[in-house]
């Protein structure tokens, strides 16, 4: 009878270990997916910011050139 209980406990422990291992693997996969999604979002945001900076530089340069030409005419 004690041997049966020990065998059942060993079986339960094995099943629990398998469940925990599977849950950890699933969590690691979810974390990796979230990290990849975050990296993609950051890259897209960085591109957006760089384009805005480029546009501002062009706008500033154009304004500066207009003022420079106006000063030359004056």
mmCIF file of the N, C-alpha and C atoms, coordinates in Angstrom:
data_MODEL
# 
_entry.id   MODEL 
# 
loop_
_atom_site.group_PDB 
_atom_site.id 
_atom_site.type_symbol 
_atom_site.label_atom_id 
_atom_site.label_alt_id 
_atom_site.label_comp_id 
_atom_site.label_asym_id 
_atom_site.label_entity_id 
_atom_site.label_seq_id 
_atom_site.pdbx_PDB_ins_code 
_atom_site.Cartn_x 
_atom_site.Cartn_y 
_atom_site.Cartn_z 
_atom_site.occupancy 
_atom_site.B_iso_or_equiv 
_atom_site.pdbx_formal_charge 
_atom_site.auth_seq_id 
_atom_site.auth_comp_id 
_atom_site.auth_asym_id 
_atom_site.auth_atom_id 
_atom_site.pdbx_PDB_model_num 
ATOM 1   N N  . UNK A 1 1  ? 0.818  -1.186 0.000   1.00 0.00 ? 1  UNK A N  1 
ATOM 2   C CA . UNK A 1 1  ? 0.000  0.000  0.000   1.00 0.00 ? 1  UNK A CA 1 
ATOM 3   C C  . UNK A 1 1  ? 0.869  1.260  0.000   1.00 0.00 ? 1  UNK A C  1 
ATOM 4   N N  . UNK A 1 2  ? 1.905  1.252  0.797   1.00 0.00 ? 2  UNK A N  1 
ATOM 5   C CA . UNK A 1 2  ? 2.815  2.392  0.831   1.00 0.00 ? 2  UNK A CA 1 
ATOM 6   C C  . UNK A 1 2  ? 3.537  2.530  -0.510  1.00 0.00 ? 2  UNK A C  1 
ATOM 7   N N  . UNK A 1 3  ? 3.863  1.398  -1.111  1.00 0.00 ? 3  UNK A N  1 
ATOM 8   C CA . UNK A 1 3  ? 4.539  1.436  -2.408  1.00 0.00 ? 3  UNK A CA 1 
ATOM 9   C C  . UNK A 1 3  ? 3.638  2.071  -3.474  1.00 0.00 ? 3  UNK A C  1 
ATOM 10  N N  . UNK A 1 4  ? 2.334  1.766  -3.400  1.00 0.00 ? 4  UNK A N  1 
ATOM 11  C CA . UNK A 1 4  ? 1.383  2.360  -4.342  1.00 0.00 ? 4  UNK A CA 1 
ATOM 12  C C  . UNK A 1 4  ? 1.318  3.878  -4.180  1.00 0.00 ? 4  UNK A C  1 
ATOM 13  N N  . UNK A 1 5  ? 1.308  4.311  -2.931  1.00 0.00 ? 5  UNK A N  1 
ATOM 14  C CA . UNK A 1 5  ? 1.236  5.752  -2.660  1.00 0.00 ? 5  UNK A CA 1 
ATOM 15  C C  . UNK A 1 5  ? 2.500  6.447  -3.158  1.00 0.00 ? 5  UNK A C  1 
ATOM 16  N N  . UNK A 1 6  ? 3.626  5.814  -2.953  1.00 0.00 ? 6  UNK A N  1 
ATOM 17  C CA . UNK A 1 6  ? 4.894  6.392  -3.411  1.00 0.00 ? 6  UNK A CA 1 
ATOM 18  C C  . UNK A 1 6  ? 4.901  6.459  -4.939  1.00 0.00 ? 6  UNK A C  1 
ATOM 19  N N  . UNK A 1 7  ? 4.420  5.412  -5.576  1.00 0.00 ? 7  UNK A N  1 
ATOM 20  C CA . UNK A 1 7  ? 4.360  5.382  -7.036  1.00 0.00 ? 7  UNK A CA 1 
ATOM 21  C C  . UNK A 1 7  ? 3.417  6.469  -7.559  1.00 0.00 ? 7  UNK A C  1 
ATOM 22  N N  . UNK A 1 8  ? 2.262  6.644  -6.900  1.00 0.00 ? 8  UNK A N  1 
ATOM 23  C CA . UNK A 1 8  ? 1.315  7.687  -7.303  1.00 0.00 ? 8  UNK A CA 1 
ATOM 24  C C  . UNK A 1 8  ? 1.916  9.075  -7.124  1.00 0.00 ? 8  UNK A C  1 
ATOM 25  N N  . UNK A 1 9  ? 2.623  9.265  -6.005  1.00 0.00 ? 9  UNK A N  1 
ATOM 26  C CA . UNK A 1 9  ? 3.259  10.560 -5.753  1.00 0.00 ? 9  UNK A CA 1 
ATOM 27  C C  . UNK A 1 9  ? 4.342  10.839 -6.802  1.00 0.00 ? 9  UNK A C  1 
ATOM 28  N N  . UNK A 1 10 ? 5.095  9.811  -7.159  1.00 0.00 ? 10 UNK A N  1 
ATOM 29  C CA . UNK A 1 10 ? 6.108  9.970  -8.203  1.00 0.00 ? 10 UNK A CA 1 
ATOM 30  C C  . UNK A 1 10 ? 5.465  10.321 -9.532  1.00 0.00 ? 10 UNK A C  1 
ATOM 31  N N  . UNK A 1 11 ? 4.350  9.672  -9.824  1.00 0.00 ? 11 UNK A N  1 
ATOM 32  C CA . UNK A 1 11 ? 3.620  9.949  -11.058 1.00 0.00 ? 11 UNK A CA 1 
ATOM 33  C C  . UNK A 1 11 ? 3.077  11.371 -11.055 1.00 0.00 ? 11 UNK A C  1 
ATOM 34  N N  . UNK A 1 12 ? 2.512  11.805 -9.929  1.00 0.00 ? 12 UNK A N  1 
ATOM 35  C CA . UNK A 1 12 ? 2.001  13.175 -9.817  1.00 0.00 ? 12 UNK A CA 1 
ATOM 36  C C  . UNK A 1 12 ? 3.126  14.196 -9.955  1.00 0.00 ? 12 UNK A C  1 
ATOM 37  N N  . UNK A 1 13 ? 4.256  13.878 -9.332  1.00 0.00 ? 13 UNK A N  1 
ATOM 38  C CA . UNK A 1 13 ? 5.397  14.788 -9.415  1.00 0.00 ? 13 UNK A CA 1 
ATOM 39  C C  . UNK A 1 13 ? 5.879  14.909 -10.864 1.00 0.00 ? 13 UNK A C  1 
ATOM 40  N N  . UNK A 1 14 ? 5.912  13.815 -11.570 1.00 0.00 ? 14 UNK A N  1 
ATOM 41  C CA . UNK A 1 14 ? 6.329  13.825 -12.968 1.00 0.00 ? 14 UNK A CA 1 
ATOM 42  C C  . UNK A 1 14 ? 5.354  14.644 -13.819 1.00 0.00 ? 14 UNK A C  1 
ATOM 43  N N  . UNK A 1 15 ? 4.066  14.452 -13.593 1.00 0.00 ? 15 UNK A N  1 
ATOM 44  C CA . UNK A 1 15 ? 3.055  15.200 -14.339 1.00 0.00 ? 15 UNK A CA 1 
ATOM 45  C C  . UNK A 1 15 ? 3.149  16.688 -14.038 1.00 0.00 ? 15 UNK A C  1 
ATOM 46  N N  . UNK A 1 16 ? 3.355  17.018 -12.776 1.00 0.00 ? 16 UNK A N  1 
ATOM 47  C CA . UNK A 1 16 ? 3.494  18.419 -12.379 1.00 0.00 ? 16 UNK A CA 1 
ATOM 48  C C  . UNK A 1 16 ? 4.739  19.030 -13.017 1.00 0.00 ? 16 UNK A C  1 
ATOM 49  N N  . UNK A 1 17 ? 5.826  18.275 -13.008 1.00 0.00 ? 17 UNK A N  1 
ATOM 50  C CA . UNK A 1 17 ? 7.061  18.751 -13.611 1.00 0.00 ? 17 UNK A CA 1 
ATOM 51  C C  . UNK A 1 17 ? 6.862  19.028 -15.107 1.00 0.00 ? 17 UNK A C  1 
ATOM 52  N N  . UNK A 1 18 ? 6.161  18.130 -15.792 1.00 0.00 ? 18 UNK A N  1 
ATOM 53  C CA . UNK A 1 18 ? 5.881  18.325 -17.218 1.00 0.00 ? 18 UNK A CA 1 
ATOM 54  C C  . UNK A 1 18 ? 5.032  19.568 -17.444 1.00 0.00 ? 18 UNK A C  1 
ATOM 55  N N  . UNK A 1 19 ? 4.030  19.765 -16.587 1.00 0.00 ? 19 UNK A N  1 
ATOM 56  C CA . UNK A 1 19 ? 3.155  20.934 -16.707 1.00 0.00 ? 19 UNK A CA 1 
ATOM 57  C C  . UNK A 1 19 ? 3.934  22.227 -16.493 1.00 0.00 ? 19 UNK A C  1 
ATOM 58  N N  . UNK A 1 20 ? 4.772  22.246 -15.480 1.00 0.00 ? 20 UNK A N  1 
ATOM 59  C CA . UNK A 1 20 ? 5.577  23.436 -15.197 1.00 0.00 ? 20 UNK A CA 1 
ATOM 60  C C  . UNK A 1 20 ? 6.550  23.715 -16.339 1.00 0.00 ? 20 UNK A C  1 
ATOM 61  N N  . UNK A 1 21 ? 7.176  22.675 -16.844 1.00 0.00 ? 21 UNK A N  1 
ATOM 62  C CA . UNK A 1 21 ? 8.119  22.839 -17.959 1.00 0.00 ? 21 UNK A CA 1 
ATOM 63  C C  . UNK A 1 21 ? 7.406  23.403 -19.188 1.00 0.00 ? 21 UNK A C  1 
ATOM 64  N N  . UNK A 1 22 ? 6.231  22.877 -19.491 1.00 0.00 ? 22 UNK A N  1 
ATOM 65  C CA . UNK A 1 22 ? 5.458  23.368 -20.643 1.00 0.00 ? 22 UNK A CA 1 
ATOM 66  C C  . UNK A 1 22 ? 5.035  24.819 -20.433 1.00 0.00 ? 22 UNK A C  1 
ATOM 67  N N  . UNK A 1 23 ? 4.607  25.154 -19.218 1.00 0.00 ? 23 UNK A N  1 
ATOM 68  C CA . UNK A 1 23 ? 4.189  26.528 -18.925 1.00 0.00 ? 23 UNK A CA 1 
ATOM 69  C C  . UNK A 1 23 ? 5.372  27.491 -19.045 1.00 0.00 ? 23 UNK A C  1 
ATOM 70  N N  . UNK A 1 24 ? 6.523  27.072 -18.581 1.00 0.00 ? 24 UNK A N  1 
ATOM 71  C CA . UNK A 1 24 ? 7.724  27.918 -18.693 1.00 0.00 ? 24 UNK A CA 1 
ATOM 72  C C  . UNK A 1 24 ? 8.110  28.125 -20.150 1.00 0.00 ? 24 UNK A C  1 
ATOM 73  N N  . UNK A 1 25 ? 8.040  27.083 -20.943 1.00 0.00 ? 25 UNK A N  1 
ATOM 74  C CA . UNK A 1 25 ? 8.363  27.199 -22.366 1.00 0.00 ? 25 UNK A CA 1 
ATOM 75  C C  . UNK A 1 25 ? 7.385  28.141 -23.061 1.00 0.00 ? 25 UNK A C  1 
ATOM 76  N N  . UNK A 1 26 ? 6.111  28.019 -22.726 1.00 0.00 ? 26 UNK A N  1 
ATOM 77  C CA . UNK A 1 26 ? 5.097  28.899 -23.317 1.00 0.00 ? 26 UNK A CA 1 
ATOM 78  C C  . UNK A 1 26 ? 5.333  30.355 -22.911 1.00 0.00 ? 26 UNK A C  1 
ATOM 79  N N  . UNK A 1 27 ? 5.670  30.561 -21.635 1.00 0.00 ? 27 UNK A N  1 
ATOM 80  C CA . UNK A 1 27 ? 5.934  31.918 -21.153 1.00 0.00 ? 27 UNK A CA 1 
ATOM 81  C C  . UNK A 1 27 ? 7.168  32.508 -21.840 1.00 0.00 ? 27 UNK A C  1 
ATOM 82  N N  . UNK A 1 28 ? 8.203  31.698 -22.008 1.00 0.00 ? 28 UNK A N  1 
ATOM 83  C CA . UNK A 1 28 ? 9.409  32.182 -22.692 1.00 0.00 ? 28 UNK A CA 1 
ATOM 84  C C  . UNK A 1 28 ? 9.106  32.564 -24.130 1.00 0.00 ? 28 UNK A C  1 
ATOM 85  N N  . UNK A 1 29 ? 8.279  31.778 -24.801 1.00 0.00 ? 29 UNK A N  1 
ATOM 86  C CA . UNK A 1 29 ? 7.898  32.088 -26.175 1.00 0.00 ? 29 UNK A CA 1 
ATOM 87  C C  . UNK A 1 29 ? 7.093  33.387 -26.240 1.00 0.00 ? 29 UNK A C  1 
ATOM 88  N N  . UNK A 1 30 ? 6.190  33.568 -25.283 1.00 0.00 ? 30 UNK A N  1 
ATOM 89  C CA . UNK A 1 30 ? 5.385  34.789 -25.242 1.00 0.00 ? 30 UNK A CA 1 
ATOM 90  C C  . UNK A 1 30 ? 6.269  36.006 -24.983 1.00 0.00 ? 30 UNK A C  1 
ATOM 91  N N  . UNK A 1 31 ? 7.234  35.865 -24.098 1.00 0.00 ? 31 UNK A N  1 
ATOM 92  C CA . UNK A 1 31 ? 8.162  36.964 -23.798 1.00 0.00 ? 31 UNK A CA 1 
ATOM 93  C C  . UNK A 1 31 ? 8.990  37.300 -25.036 1.00 0.00 ? 31 UNK A C  1 
ATOM 94  N N  . UNK A 1 32 ? 9.482  36.294 -25.722 1.00 0.00 ? 32 UNK A N  1 
ATOM 95  C CA . UNK A 1 32 ? 10.274 36.522 -26.932 1.00 0.00 ? 32 UNK A CA 1 
ATOM 96  C C  . UNK A 1 32 ? 9.433  37.239 -27.991 1.00 0.00 ? 32 UNK A C  1 
ATOM 97  N N  . UNK A 1 33 ? 8.195  36.829 -28.130 1.00 0.00 ? 33 UNK A N  1 
ATOM 98  C CA . UNK A 1 33 ? 7.304  37.466 -29.098 1.00 0.00 ? 33 UNK A CA 1 
ATOM 99  C C  . UNK A 1 33 ? 7.046  38.927 -28.721 1.00 0.00 ? 33 UNK A C  1 
ATOM 100 N N  . UNK A 1 34 ? 6.823  39.185 -27.442 1.00 0.00 ? 34 UNK A N  1 
ATOM 101 C CA . UNK A 1 34 ? 6.588  40.553 -26.979 1.00 0.00 ? 34 UNK A CA 1 
ATOM 102 C C  . UNK A 1 34 ? 7.831  41.419 -27.192 1.00 0.00 ? 34 UNK A C  1 
ATOM 103 N N  . UNK A 1 35 ? 9.005  40.850 -26.943 1.00 0.00 ? 35 UNK A N  1 
ATOM 104 C CA . UNK A 1 35 ? 10.249 41.598 -27.160 1.00 0.00 ? 35 UNK A CA 1 
ATOM 105 C C  . UNK A 1 35 ? 10.419 41.943 -28.641 1.00 0.00 ? 35 UNK A C  1 
ATOM 106 N N  . UNK A 1 36 ? 10.117 40.996 -29.504 1.00 0.00 ? 36 UNK A N  1 
ATOM 107 C CA . UNK A 1 36 ? 10.234 41.242 -30.943 1.00 0.00 ? 36 UNK A CA 1 
ATOM 108 C C  . UNK A 1 36 ? 9.256  42.323 -31.392 1.00 0.00 ? 36 UNK A C  1 
ATOM 109 N N  . UNK A 1 37 ? 8.044  42.255 -30.877 1.00 0.00 ? 37 UNK A N  1 
ATOM 110 C CA . UNK A 1 37 ? 7.035  43.261 -31.237 1.00 0.00 ? 37 UNK A CA 1 
ATOM 111 C C  . UNK A 1 37 ? 7.459  44.640 -30.731 1.00 0.00 ? 37 UNK A C  1 
ATOM 112 N N  . UNK A 1 38 ? 8.003  44.692 -29.534 1.00 0.00 ? 38 UNK A N  1 
ATOM 113 C CA . UNK A 1 38 ? 8.462  45.963 -28.979 1.00 0.00 ? 38 UNK A CA 1 
ATOM 114 C C  . UNK A 1 38 ? 9.630  46.518 -29.791 1.00 0.00 ? 38 UNK A C  1 
ATOM 115 N N  . UNK A 1 39 ? 10.538 45.652 -30.185 1.00 0.00 ? 39 UNK A N  1 
ATOM 116 C CA . UNK A 1 39 ? 11.683 46.098 -30.998 1.00 0.00 ? 39 UNK A CA 1 
ATOM 117 C C  . UNK A 1 39 ? 11.200 46.652 -32.338 1.00 0.00 ? 39 UNK A C  1 
ATOM 118 N N  . UNK A 1 40 ? 10.217 45.995 -32.948 1.00 0.00 ? 40 UNK A N  1 
ATOM 119 C CA . UNK A 1 40 ? 9.665  46.487 -34.216 1.00 0.00 ? 40 UNK A CA 1 
ATOM 120 C C  . UNK A 1 40 ? 8.991  47.846 -34.027 1.00 0.00 ? 40 UNK A C  1 
ATOM 121 N N  . UNK A 1 41 ? 8.253  47.988 -32.943 1.00 0.00 ? 41 UNK A N  1 
ATOM 122 C CA . UNK A 1 41 ? 7.564  49.252 -32.679 1.00 0.00 ? 41 UNK A CA 1 
ATOM 123 C C  . UNK A 1 41 ? 8.567  50.375 -32.454 1.00 0.00 ? 41 UNK A C  1 
ATOM 124 N N  . UNK A 1 42 ? 9.630  50.079 -31.727 1.00 0.00 ? 42 UNK A N  1 
ATOM 125 C CA . UNK A 1 42 ? 10.663 51.081 -31.469 1.00 0.00 ? 42 UNK A CA 1 
ATOM 126 C C  . UNK A 1 42 ? 11.349 51.480 -32.772 1.00 0.00 ? 42 UNK A C  1 
ATOM 127 N N  . UNK A 1 43 ? 11.629 50.501 -33.616 1.00 0.00 ? 43 UNK A N  1 
ATOM 128 C CA . UNK A 1 43 ? 12.269 50.791 -34.899 1.00 0.00 ? 43 UNK A CA 1 
ATOM 129 C C  . UNK A 1 43 ? 11.375 51.686 -35.754 1.00 0.00 ? 43 UNK A C  1 
ATOM 130 N N  . UNK A 1 44 ? 10.095 51.374 -35.800 1.00 0.00 ? 44 UNK A N  1 
ATOM 131 C CA . UNK A 1 44 ? 9.167  52.192 -36.589 1.00 0.00 ? 44 UNK A CA 1 
ATOM 132 C C  . UNK A 1 44 ? 9.079  53.612 -36.020 1.00 0.00 ? 44 UNK A C  1 
ATOM 133 N N  . UNK A 1 45 ? 9.016  53.729 -34.713 1.00 0.00 ? 45 UNK A N  1 
ATOM 134 C CA . UNK A 1 45 ? 8.942  55.051 -34.087 1.00 0.00 ? 45 UNK A CA 1 
ATOM 135 C C  . UNK A 1 45 ? 10.219 55.837 -34.354 1.00 0.00 ? 45 UNK A C  1 
ATOM 136 N N  . UNK A 1 46 ? 11.354 55.165 -34.290 1.00 0.00 ? 46 UNK A N  1 
ATOM 137 C CA . UNK A 1 46 ? 12.639 55.812 -34.557 1.00 0.00 ? 46 UNK A CA 1 
ATOM 138 C C  . UNK A 1 46 ? 12.682 56.333 -35.999 1.00 0.00 ? 46 UNK A C  1 
ATOM 139 N N  . UNK A 1 47 ? 12.185 55.521 -36.946 1.00 0.00 ? 47 UNK A N  1 
ATOM 140 C CA . UNK A 1 47 ? 12.137 55.963 -38.341 1.00 0.00 ? 47 UNK A CA 1 
ATOM 141 C C  . UNK A 1 47 ? 11.259 57.200 -38.479 1.00 0.00 ? 47 UNK A C  1 
ATOM 142 N N  . UNK A 1 48 ? 10.113 57.166 -37.819 1.00 0.00 ? 48 UNK A N  1 
ATOM 143 C CA . UNK A 1 48 ? 9.186  58.287 -37.878 1.00 0.00 ? 48 UNK A CA 1 
ATOM 144 C C  . UNK A 1 48 ? 9.845  59.559 -37.346 1.00 0.00 ? 48 UNK A C  1 
ATOM 145 N N  . UNK A 1 49 ? 10.538 59.436 -36.232 1.00 0.00 ? 49 UNK A N  1 
ATOM 146 C CA . UNK A 1 49 ? 11.216 60.592 -35.634 1.00 0.00 ? 49 UNK A CA 1 
ATOM 147 C C  . UNK A 1 49 ? 12.317 61.099 -36.564 1.00 0.00 ? 49 UNK A C  1 
ATOM 148 N N  . UNK A 1 50 ? 13.069 60.193 -37.152 1.00 0.00 ? 50 UNK A N  1 
ATOM 149 C CA . UNK A 1 50 ? 14.151 60.609 -38.053 1.00 0.00 ? 50 UNK A CA 1 
ATOM 150 C C  . UNK A 1 50 ? 13.593 61.332 -39.271 1.00 0.00 ? 50 UNK A C  1 
ATOM 151 N N  . UNK A 1 51 ? 12.467 60.863 -39.826 1.00 0.00 ? 51 UNK A N  1 
ATOM 152 C CA . UNK A 1 51 ? 11.850 61.557 -40.954 1.00 0.00 ? 51 UNK A CA 1 
ATOM 153 C C  . UNK A 1 51 ? 11.377 62.955 -40.551 1.00 0.00 ? 51 UNK A C  1 
ATOM 154 N N  . UNK A 1 52 ? 10.821 63.064 -39.352 1.00 0.00 ? 52 UNK A N  1 
ATOM 155 C CA . UNK A 1 52 ? 10.376 64.383 -38.884 1.00 0.00 ? 52 UNK A CA 1 
ATOM 156 C C  . UNK A 1 52 ? 11.558 65.322 -38.700 1.00 0.00 ? 52 UNK A C  1 
ATOM 157 N N  . UNK A 1 53 ? 12.649 64.800 -38.164 1.00 0.00 ? 53 UNK A N  1 
ATOM 158 C CA . UNK A 1 53 ? 13.855 65.620 -37.995 1.00 0.00 ? 53 UNK A CA 1 
ATOM 159 C C  . UNK A 1 53 ? 14.373 66.068 -39.368 1.00 0.00 ? 53 UNK A C  1 
ATOM 160 N N  . UNK A 1 54 ? 14.393 65.151 -40.315 1.00 0.00 ? 54 UNK A N  1 
ATOM 161 C CA . UNK A 1 54 ? 14.852 65.487 -41.669 1.00 0.00 ? 54 UNK A CA 1 
ATOM 162 C C  . UNK A 1 54 ? 13.971 66.578 -42.275 1.00 0.00 ? 54 UNK A C  1 
ATOM 163 N N  . UNK A 1 55 ? 12.650 66.429 -42.130 1.00 0.00 ? 55 UNK A N  1 
ATOM 164 C CA . UNK A 1 55 ? 11.724 67.442 -42.645 1.00 0.00 ? 55 UNK A CA 1 
ATOM 165 C C  . UNK A 1 55 ? 11.964 68.795 -41.985 1.00 0.00 ? 55 UNK A C  1 
ATOM 166 N N  . UNK A 1 56 ? 12.201 68.796 -40.684 1.00 0.00 ? 56 UNK A N  1 
ATOM 167 C CA . UNK A 1 56 ? 12.463 70.051 -39.976 1.00 0.00 ? 56 UNK A CA 1 
ATOM 168 C C  . UNK A 1 56 ? 13.760 70.689 -40.450 1.00 0.00 ? 56 UNK A C  1 
ATOM 169 N N  . UNK A 1 57 ? 14.779 69.864 -40.673 1.00 0.00 ? 57 UNK A N  1 
ATOM 170 C CA . UNK A 1 57 ? 16.042 70.400 -41.177 1.00 0.00 ? 57 UNK A CA 1 
ATOM 171 C C  . UNK A 1 57 ? 15.848 71.042 -42.539 1.00 0.00 ? 57 UNK A C  1 
ATOM 172 N N  . UNK A 1 58 ? 15.080 70.385 -43.393 1.00 0.00 ? 58 UNK A N  1 
ATOM 173 C CA . UNK A 1 58 ? 14.802 70.937 -44.721 1.00 0.00 ? 58 UNK A CA 1 
ATOM 174 C C  . UNK A 1 58 ? 14.033 72.243 -44.587 1.00 0.00 ? 58 UNK A C  1 
ATOM 175 N N  . UNK A 1 59 ? 13.033 72.248 -43.719 1.00 0.00 ? 59 UNK A N  1 
ATOM 176 C CA . UNK A 1 59 ? 12.226 73.456 -43.520 1.00 0.00 ? 59 UNK A CA 1 
ATOM 177 C C  . UNK A 1 59 ? 13.081 74.592 -42.968 1.00 0.00 ? 59 UNK A C  1 
ATOM 178 N N  . UNK A 1 60 ? 13.923 74.300 -42.012 1.00 0.00 ? 60 UNK A N  1 
ATOM 179 C CA . UNK A 1 60 ? 14.801 75.323 -41.432 1.00 0.00 ? 60 UNK A CA 1 
ATOM 180 C C  . UNK A 1 60 ? 15.777 75.833 -42.491 1.00 0.00 ? 60 UNK A C  1 
ATOM 181 N N  . UNK A 1 61 ? 16.349 74.905 -43.261 1.00 0.00 ? 61 UNK A N  1 
ATOM 182 C CA . UNK A 1 61 ? 17.276 75.310 -44.313 1.00 0.00 ? 61 UNK A CA 1 
ATOM 183 C C  . UNK A 1 61 ? 16.611 76.173 -45.358 1.00 0.00 ? 61 UNK A C  1 
ATOM 184 N N  . UNK A 1 62 ? 15.397 75.817 -45.738 1.00 0.00 ? 62 UNK A N  1 
ATOM 185 C CA . UNK A 1 62 ? 14.653 76.599 -46.731 1.00 0.00 ? 62 UNK A CA 1 
ATOM 186 C C  . UNK A 1 62 ? 14.352 77.988 -46.198 1.00 0.00 ? 62 UNK A C  1 
ATOM 187 N N  . UNK A 1 63 ? 13.909 78.066 -44.956 1.00 0.00 ? 63 UNK A N  1 
ATOM 188 C CA . UNK A 1 63 ? 13.618 79.370 -44.343 1.00 0.00 ? 63 UNK A CA 1 
ATOM 189 C C  . UNK A 1 63 ? 14.876 80.215 -44.262 1.00 0.00 ? 63 UNK A C  1 
ATOM 190 N N  . UNK A 1 64 ? 15.975 79.582 -43.872 1.00 0.00 ? 64 UNK A N  1 
ATOM 191 C CA . UNK A 1 64 ? 17.241 80.295 -43.748 1.00 0.00 ? 64 UNK A CA 1 
ATOM 192 C C  . UNK A 1 64 ? 17.679 80.831 -45.110 1.00 0.00 ? 64 UNK A C  1 
ATOM 193 N N  . UNK A 1 65 ? 17.555 79.993 -46.144 1.00 0.00 ? 65 UNK A N  1 
ATOM 194 C CA . UNK A 1 65 ? 17.940 80.421 -47.492 1.00 0.00 ? 65 UNK A CA 1 
ATOM 195 C C  . UNK A 1 65 ? 17.071 81.578 -47.964 1.00 0.00 ? 65 UNK A C  1 
ATOM 196 N N  . UNK A 1 66 ? 15.783 81.540 -47.677 1.00 0.00 ? 66 UNK A N  1 
ATOM 197 C CA . UNK A 1 66 ? 14.885 82.630 -48.076 1.00 0.00 ? 66 UNK A CA 1 
ATOM 198 C C  . UNK A 1 66 ? 15.300 83.933 -47.403 1.00 0.00 ? 66 UNK A C  1 
ATOM 199 N N  . UNK A 1 67 ? 15.601 83.865 -46.112 1.00 0.00 ? 67 UNK A N  1 
ATOM 200 C CA . UNK A 1 67 ? 16.001 85.063 -45.383 1.00 0.00 ? 67 UNK A CA 1 
ATOM 201 C C  . UNK A 1 67 ? 17.353 85.573 -45.884 1.00 0.00 ? 67 UNK A C  1 
ATOM 202 N N  . UNK A 1 68 ? 18.232 84.648 -46.219 1.00 0.00 ? 68 UNK A N  1 
ATOM 203 C CA . UNK A 1 68 ? 19.554 84.999 -46.710 1.00 0.00 ? 68 UNK A CA 1 
ATOM 204 C C  . UNK A 1 68 ? 19.436 85.728 -48.061 1.00 0.00 ? 68 UNK A C  1 
ATOM 205 N N  . UNK A 1 69 ? 18.558 85.221 -48.934 1.00 0.00 ? 69 UNK A N  1 
ATOM 206 C CA . UNK A 1 69 ? 18.347 85.844 -50.233 1.00 0.00 ? 69 UNK A CA 1 
ATOM 207 C C  . UNK A 1 69 ? 17.690 87.215 -50.075 1.00 0.00 ? 69 UNK A C  1 
ATOM 208 N N  . UNK A 1 70 ? 16.763 87.308 -49.139 1.00 0.00 ? 70 UNK A N  1 
ATOM 209 C CA . UNK A 1 70 ? 16.084 88.594 -48.879 1.00 0.00 ? 70 UNK A CA 1 
ATOM 210 C C  . UNK A 1 70 ? 17.075 89.625 -48.368 1.00 0.00 ? 70 UNK A C  1 
ATOM 211 N N  . UNK A 1 71 ? 18.013 89.181 -47.516 1.00 0.00 ? 71 UNK A N  1 
ATOM 212 C CA . UNK A 1 71 ? 19.020 90.096 -47.005 1.00 0.00 ? 71 UNK A CA 1 
ATOM 213 C C  . UNK A 1 71 ? 19.967 90.573 -48.109 1.00 0.00 ? 71 UNK A C  1 
ATOM 214 N N  . UNK A 1 72 ? 20.270 89.695 -49.050 1.00 0.00 ? 72 UNK A N  1 
ATOM 215 C CA . UNK A 1 72 ? 21.155 90.060 -50.161 1.00 0.00 ? 72 UNK A CA 1 
ATOM 216 C C  . UNK A 1 72 ? 20.479 91.111 -51.070 1.00 0.00 ? 72 UNK A C  1 
ATOM 217 N N  . UNK A 1 73 ? 19.160 90.961 -51.273 1.00 0.00 ? 73 UNK A N  1 
ATOM 218 C CA . UNK A 1 73 ? 18.429 91.879 -52.115 1.00 0.00 ? 73 UNK A CA 1 
ATOM 219 C C  . UNK A 1 73 ? 18.308 93.252 -51.451 1.00 0.00 ? 73 UNK A C  1 
ATOM 220 N N  . UNK A 1 74 ? 18.269 93.248 -50.128 1.00 0.00 ? 74 UNK A N  1 
ATOM 221 C CA . UNK A 1 74 ? 18.073 94.509 -49.395 1.00 0.00 ? 74 UNK A CA 1 
ATOM 222 C C  . UNK A 1 74 ? 19.308 95.323 -49.295 1.00 0.00 ? 74 UNK A C  1 
# 
